[in-house]
Amino acid sequence: MTDNPRSTIPQIDRESLIKKRLPLGGARVIDIGCGEGWFTQLVASESESIIGIDPSKTAIERASAANSSANATYHLASADNLPVEDSWADIVVYYNSLHHVPTELQPKALKETARVLAPGGLLLIVEPLAKGSAYELFQPVEDEAAVYDTTLQLILGIAASEEFEQDLEELFIDSYVYASFDEFLDHVLVVDEQRKRVLTDLEKDLRKRFDHLGEPVEGGRSYEQVHRLNLLRRL
């Protein structure tokens, strides 16, 4: 089991943190790896326009069905081939999604990010660390600790490049609430539908972890994970 990070890292509500760190008023935003669209919906009312991008058909269908904002749109696409014109965006966001971009596609994905960001635009990257009960819950499905380390090196490379400079880096604890074990399994599959073939064998272990690691809260059980936030500026 991983160490409890609460004593050294602040727990910050992700919604309030995002709104504090990003100048959303009148901004054009791209949410890469948008999933079911929670981030897109969160900032739609404050931004001029936001585009959610995801390679999962299921995620895009769910995000589109839940879309109640006229200025939010969703596209089935990958990070290395963004359906957006040059310098269109003021803000590009990878929230818990950069580590899902296949390694061989990451260089092209970063070129695409730089292409669609206007000079002076912001790149927000939030990535998980291998610390916390949410990490332990997910670990049997796919232990992503090594992937997280690789992604950190990628972020450091972006910050040291000629196209970006870093404005801010901070650690915080984010929480995830699942109403039921079935909802957790559904979340696992939305991120990667190919995981379905391993879930049957893992179900007993996952259910045990779900009950043991989760903190009972209103609406279900809560799980924590440490995250790193990097805010970079397009030069």
Backbone torsions as a table, in degrees:
resi	resn	phi	psi	omega
1	MET	NA	149.0	-178.7
2	THR	-83.6	160.9	179.4
3	ASP	-68.9	150.6	175.6
4	ASN	-76.2	118.0	-174.1
5	PRO	-88.1	0.2	-170.0
6	ARG	-60.1	-31.6	-173.4
7	SER	-70.3	-21.2	-174.4
8	THR	-120.3	-16.3	-174.7
9	ILE	-122.0	130.6	-176.8
10	PRO	-71.9	146.2	172.5
11	GLN	-93.9	119.5	-174.5
12	ILE	-127.8	132.7	177.2
13	ASP	-63.2	124.8	-173.0
14	ARG	-61.8	-36.9	-178.5
15	GLU	-63.9	-46.6	-179.6
16	SER	-69.9	-35.2	179.7
17	LEU	-63.3	-45.4	180.0
18	ILE	-59.4	-45.4	-177.2
19	LYS	-69.6	-26.2	176.8
20	LYS	-76.3	-33.6	-172.8
21	ARG	-90.1	-20.2	-174.8
22	LEU	-115.0	132.9	174.6
23	PRO	-80.9	82.2	-170.4
24	LEU	-77.8	-23.3	-175.0
25	GLY	-57.4	115.3	178.1
26	GLY	73.0	10.2	-176.1
27	ALA	-86.6	150.8	171.0
28	ARG	-102.0	123.3	-167.3
29	VAL	-123.2	143.6	171.4
30	ILE	-120.0	126.8	178.6
31	ASP	-106.2	101.3	-176.0
32	ILE	-90.7	124.3	-173.4
33	GLY	77.8	48.4	-170.1
34	CYS	-71.6	-16.2	-178.0
35	GLY	60.8	-132.2	-178.8
36	GLU	-86.1	8.5	168.0
37	GLY	90.3	19.6	-177.7
38	TRP	-64.1	-42.5	-179.5
39	PHE	-67.7	-43.7	-179.7
40	THR	-57.4	-46.4	179.2
41	GLN	-66.6	-35.0	-178.9
42	LEU	-61.2	-43.5	-172.6
43	VAL	-100.6	-3.4	-175.7
44	ALA	-59.2	-40.2	-175.6
45	SER	-69.6	-20.0	-177.4
46	GLU	-104.2	-17.3	-178.6
47	SER	-97.6	163.7	176.8
48	GLU	-72.1	-41.8	-178.3
49	SER	-160.6	144.2	177.6
50	ILE	-140.3	138.7	179.9
51	ILE	-117.2	124.7	175.2
52	GLY	-97.1	129.8	-178.2
53	ILE	-119.7	133.1	175.0
54	ASP	-156.8	144.4	179.0
55	PRO	-84.5	-4.8	-179.5
56	SER	-92.6	120.2	179.0
57	LYS	-62.3	-40.5	179.5
58	THR	-62.0	-44.6	-179.8
59	ALA	-62.1	-45.1	-179.1
60	ILE	-65.0	-39.6	178.4
61	GLU	-62.9	-42.5	179.0
62	ARG	-68.0	-41.8	179.5
63	ALA	-63.2	-43.4	179.8
64	SER	-64.6	-39.6	-179.7
65	ALA	-65.8	-31.5	-178.8
66	ALA	-91.1	-1.0	-175.1
67	ASN	-73.3	116.2	179.8
68	SER	-115.0	7.4	-176.8
69	SER	-111.6	130.0	-177.1
70	ALA	-66.1	-26.0	-176.5
71	ASN	-95.6	10.5	177.0
72	ALA	-111.0	128.0	177.7
73	THR	-130.4	158.9	-177.7
74	TYR	-129.8	144.0	-179.7
75	HIS	-135.1	136.0	173.1
76	LEU	-79.8	105.5	-176.0
77	ALA	-163.5	168.2	179.6
78	SER	-110.7	163.7	-175.2
79	ALA	-64.3	-23.7	-177.8
80	ASP	-89.0	1.6	-179.8
81	ASN	-149.5	74.2	-174.0
82	LEU	-81.2	129.4	179.9
83	PRO	-82.9	58.3	-175.5
84	VAL	-138.9	143.4	-178.2
85	GLU	-75.9	162.8	-178.5
86	ASP	-57.3	138.8	173.6
87	SER	55.7	26.5	-178.4
88	TRP	-74.2	-37.1	-168.1
89	ALA	-93.0	144.6	169.3
90	ASP	-90.8	-27.7	-178.1
91	ILE	-141.6	132.4	170.8
92	VAL	-119.8	136.9	-175.5
93	VAL	-125.8	132.3	165.0
94	TYR	-115.9	99.2	178.7
95	TYR	-104.5	107.2	-179.9
96	ASN	59.8	31.5	-174.5
97	SER	-130.4	-20.5	-175.3
98	LEU	-62.1	-36.1	-178.6
99	HIS	-71.3	-11.1	176.1
100	HIS	-86.5	-11.2	177.3
101	VAL	-73.1	122.7	-179.6
102	PRO	-53.9	140.9	-175.1
103	THR	-52.8	-41.4	-176.8
104	GLU	-69.6	-17.1	-179.6
105	LEU	-99.5	-9.3	-174.4
106	GLN	-61.3	-43.4	178.5
107	PRO	-58.0	-43.5	179.5
108	LYS	-69.1	-36.2	178.3
109	ALA	-62.0	-40.7	179.4
110	LEU	-69.9	-34.5	174.6
111	LYS	-64.5	-39.1	177.1
112	GLU	-64.5	-40.9	178.0
113	THR	-59.9	-47.2	179.1
114	ALA	-63.9	-36.1	-178.1
115	ARG	-64.3	-43.6	-173.5
116	VAL	-84.3	-13.7	179.9
117	LEU	-86.8	131.2	175.3
118	ALA	-71.0	151.9	175.3
119	PRO	-54.0	132.5	-176.1
120	GLY	87.4	-7.1	179.6
121	GLY	-70.4	161.9	-174.2
122	LEU	-107.5	140.9	173.3
123	LEU	-115.2	113.9	178.3
124	LEU	-103.0	122.5	177.6
125	ILE	-121.3	121.3	174.0
126	VAL	-117.4	122.4	-177.0
127	GLU	-131.0	143.3	179.3
128	PRO	-77.6	157.4	171.3
129	LEU	-112.7	162.8	-178.7
130	ALA	-82.4	58.4	180.0
131	LYS	-144.2	129.8	175.5
132	GLY	118.7	164.1	-175.8
133	SER	-66.7	-30.1	178.1
134	ALA	-66.5	-38.7	176.1
135	TYR	-63.7	-44.1	-179.6
136	GLU	-65.0	-36.4	178.4
137	LEU	-63.6	-42.1	-175.1
138	PHE	-83.5	-17.5	-170.5
139	GLN	-53.4	-41.8	-179.9
140	PRO	-64.1	-28.8	-180.0
141	VAL	-70.1	-47.1	179.1
142	GLU	-166.4	112.3	178.6
143	ASP	-79.1	107.6	-172.5
144	GLU	-98.1	15.0	-177.3
145	ALA	-55.7	-45.3	-179.6
146	ALA	-66.8	-36.4	178.4
147	VAL	-65.1	-40.4	177.8
148	TYR	-60.2	-42.1	179.4
149	ASP	-64.3	-41.0	178.6
150	THR	-63.8	-40.5	179.7
151	THR	-65.9	-36.7	176.8
152	LEU	-60.5	-43.0	178.1
153	GLN	-63.0	-35.3	176.9
154	LEU	-63.8	-43.6	179.2
155	ILE	-64.2	-42.5	177.7
156	LEU	-60.8	-36.4	177.2
157	GLY	-66.6	-39.4	177.1
158	ILE	-62.2	-45.3	-177.2
159	ALA	-63.9	-28.3	-178.3
160	ALA	-94.1	1.4	-176.5
161	SER	-79.2	174.3	178.8
162	GLU	-83.2	-5.9	-175.8
163	GLU	-101.6	-18.7	-177.0
164	PHE	-136.5	155.4	166.6
165	GLU	-134.2	150.2	-175.2
166	GLN	-91.4	131.0	176.3
167	ASP	-94.1	-31.6	-171.4
168	LEU	-159.7	143.7	169.1
169	GLU	-139.8	134.4	178.4
170	GLU	-154.6	154.9	175.4
171	LEU	-104.4	144.4	174.7
172	PHE	-153.3	162.5	177.3
173	ILE	-101.2	126.8	177.5
174	ASP	-108.9	150.7	-179.6
175	SER	-118.9	146.2	176.6
176	TYR	-124.5	130.1	180.0
177	VAL	-113.1	126.7	176.3
178	TYR	-115.3	129.1	-178.8
179	ALA	-68.6	-26.7	-177.4
180	SER	-158.5	168.1	175.7
181	PHE	-62.8	-38.5	178.7
182	ASP	-63.1	-35.5	177.6
183	GLU	-66.5	-39.1	176.0
184	PHE	-60.2	-46.2	179.1
185	LEU	-61.5	-39.2	178.5
186	ASP	-62.2	-40.8	178.1
187	HIS	-62.1	-41.8	179.5
188	VAL	-59.8	-40.1	-177.2
189	LEU	-77.3	-32.8	178.3
190	VAL	-62.5	-39.5	178.5
191	VAL	-64.9	-40.7	-179.2
192	ASP	-153.7	104.1	-176.0
193	GLU	-67.3	-18.6	179.7
194	GLN	-70.8	-13.3	178.9
195	ARG	-71.2	-12.1	-176.4
196	LYS	-56.5	-35.2	-175.5
197	ARG	-70.0	-19.0	-179.6
198	VAL	-101.8	-13.1	-173.4
199	LEU	-69.0	-32.1	180.0
200	THR	-59.7	-46.5	179.8
201	ASP	-69.1	-27.1	-175.8
202	LEU	-94.1	-7.7	-169.4
203	GLU	-57.1	-42.4	-177.8
204	LYS	-62.2	-46.9	179.1
205	ASP	-64.7	-43.1	-179.4
206	LEU	-64.3	-40.4	179.6
207	ARG	-64.6	-40.1	177.7
208	LYS	-62.0	-45.0	178.4
209	ARG	-65.3	-40.6	179.8
210	PHE	-56.9	-44.9	-178.8
211	ASP	-73.5	-38.5	-175.2
212	HIS	-77.2	-41.9	-173.0
213	LEU	-85.3	-25.7	-174.5
214	GLY	-75.2	138.3	174.5
215	GLU	-94.5	120.6	-179.9
216	PRO	-61.1	126.3	177.8
217	VAL	-138.1	170.7	175.7
218	GLU	-62.3	125.7	179.5
219	GLY	95.9	-0.1	177.6
220	GLY	144.3	-135.0	-179.8
221	ARG	-128.4	140.9	-174.0
222	SER	-109.5	141.4	-179.9
223	TYR	-132.8	140.2	-174.4
224	GLU	-111.5	150.7	173.4
225	GLN	-149.3	140.0	176.6
226	VAL	-75.0	138.7	178.6
227	HIS	-129.7	153.2	174.1
228	ARG	-111.2	130.4	176.3
229	LEU	-107.7	125.8	173.6
230	ASN	-121.5	126.4	178.0
231	LEU	-114.3	117.5	-176.6
232	LEU	-120.4	154.4	-177.7
233	ARG	-116.5	133.2	178.0
234	ARG	-72.0	126.2	179.7
235	LEU	-84.7	NA	NA
